[in-house]
Amino acid sequence: MKHSKLLATAFGVAVAGAISFGAQAEEMAAFEIVDGTIPQSLTGTPGDPANGRKIAINRKKGNCLACHVMPIPEEQFHGETGPALDGVGGYSTEAELRMRMVDAKVINEDTMMPSFYKTGQHMVLKSFEGKTILSAQEVEDVVAYLLTLK
Ligand code: HEC
């Protein structure tokens, strides 16, 4: 009993430590691009679609609404630089969506869409130097959310 409580405490500390460490300060996850897609999860932890939706709205994170119409009626402004994303989960695979999120420029080098999991981009804020816009798990969360848009 005592032993398992100790284990639980140690686990709790590890989890809290991972969170306070800061999403963008983590080491880059290794990933493999296969035919212009990323089949494997960046983290091995299933994405959380509800959190992905929040990231899509958040102007300091995904800010997807700046360029895409999405089925998020509580937000008024939706840009139209990119295509509407309603239905995108129906005609895209998870591997395709993950590639688009990690680095849309692999799919189209002239795209306006930011590469959300890439360092060393042009015109980034100083505070983003050497960091990615989203963490690996945030990418997984957004992919999980996009897959719900059928
Ligand atoms: C600065 C504008 C911009 C932002 C911000 C942006 N995108 Fe895009 N996105 C585009 C454009 C433009 C395209 C069209 C394809 C291209 O340019 O290659 C696109 C294409 C896509 C596609 C493919 C759509 C299809 O029909 O296959 C998906 C999925 C997507 N974006 C998701 C997102 C998500 C999710 C976010 C937020 C995390 C986001 N985008 C943020 C501009 C943007």
Residues whose N, C-alpha, C, O or C-beta is under 5 A from the ligand:
A	BS01	HEC	G62 N63 C64 A66 C67 T81 G82 P83 V88 R100 N108 T111 M112 M113 P114
